[in-house]
Amino acid sequence: MLVLGGTAFVGRAIVAALLDAGHSPTIFSRGVTGRDLFPAVPRLTGDRQTGDYTALAGPSWDAVVDVTGFFAWQVEQATAALGDRTGRYLFVSSHAVFAGGSRDLRPALPDAEPPLTDATYGPSKVACEDVVRRRYGDRATIVRPGKVVGPYDRTDSLTYWVRRAARGGRVAVPGSPDQPVQIVDSRAVGALVATLVSGSRPGAYTAVGSSRPFRDLIGLCAAAAGTTPTPVAVPFRRFPLVKAPALWDTQHRDPGPAIAAGMPEIPVTRTIADLRAWDLARGEPPLASGFTAAEEAALLP
């Protein structure tokens, strides 16, 4: 198995799952991050930004897992470099490909330019999916993760709420504590990918967890720390895991098909406990997003 990426968060979980499933993955990356990860796993060095795929010349692969394709031209270049020297090509896409709450895909944007934005990220991923399907047909598999959380997540999404719940007291929730939230553990996504490539299964799978009210998620975070916070609604703003009120009733995705395809249902309590343990072990560095204590105090009624 060749993994394009494989050293950061979701890619890391995929490589771990492939190893657990008895596969022999090889990582293709720039060699900048995760140098100490998976010491027994072979590494190939290249750069998707510059189009350097020289290291991929020669070997054949039972399957390729593309974790780091964000632009159609990146996927075009990778598939051209690999040619027919792979059985299955599994592309890790995103739930952002969907138009609102429908099953319809957003219009593809094959010429998206960096940096990607909320307006271009999903359409660019649609264009990447199109490249994979055109090139590999029934040897193509697409996995569309929802909001992925868990240990080694450096986006500070669930991490903020784990830390905030641990402080207890009144917790500011932009929008409403009753808004729905839907997350999925990175290890569940990794296990799904390993299962799909093991069975050489085609098609598209949306990898999401169960939906629950935000106040319940905060309660589970608090239980892990032994605190009793009180969620309080404050005016809506962009915030970790929070969505605009207009999207609350439209963006739920059904986890059933992915579970039926082999994605494990990792309890949210385990995700929170493992994330908290990882965060504590790394020394709780400053978060990139969320309220400071002073900002929150000013917002709370």
Steps between C-alpha positions, in 0.01 A plus 500: 500500500627844407381790719535851358539680831477293814679700768239752622176419683267321253790364294667379817181317603476340155857369508444361850180329384673350195771359725239360738330332204823326402585712197843635402459875447759732351475874572558763232553847649733798510672354804440817701263370768468173687858386446486286816164339415479139385877431493450165323290651219692582178506866394509657157578871477333737256300820485144534369527878498783495249386186317800292604383138473836359390506260798183327374660380178523121476309322778148364465243517779196300601335828602575868537346713775508871416472706819660823378326577172330839526522628143404321181844563350662321795288192440554519123876503555493216751286274281717580198813406696343173617340407169355149512737385774230489765196288562268728696524876550328618817461875525434667835258781417271697733134544597548856371434364151126493573266785412334596828309212654437320170680204351586711196860600449609858464622609155856383441774764503792345308704820492481594870798693628662509844413591762173307503202668669157388618374586151767306309604208723198277433483570124875435470456164671215420256740566214755267661236226528419546131864445405516176699179364351599587143839338540410185693128436446386209717845490660424837663382535860405828667484561877338826611574563868287738704658703780788278614620520860721308739860482624759681284238743367672838480196691374391562861137411426391247763814583699358842586181349644688232694714766665210738556276238657783404734494854645131469585272797569289671235613408149424735211359318197461717187150450359333253733596210727225302327653522151601163351862396471637203307861383538696188407815353656805499269560136591153408374582666168831314488331166566241568229773577246691183592183291465408649163843447346524151651174404331575703185159664530395776259256784562477806726462485879423785739688444825311671782402426857163532669338840545434638850412834663799718578414508870530119507847517346605755764356272766709208377811720497420609856449141617853415385635778722258458792345847464144634468489790253187689394472570124370852426393634159688807372475675160606284207852530362738271314632261760640146539230241406229769493291548185280786389136462615381471138698175470379325815222310326676434171848365564433175684652204319400136548784289647317176415653423157858553622435286809353228279814521285723434801551828685512431876282702736758640741319637808528876537600444862810314383583771244472769767703305759779425252503857371520637854786262587691603186441870566618473860807301398611763248477775762181670380654758262299813415202433275467672165124556535233545764420756767756625745372510859458878475311483169266238635431694819411807296249300292323312777182665626 
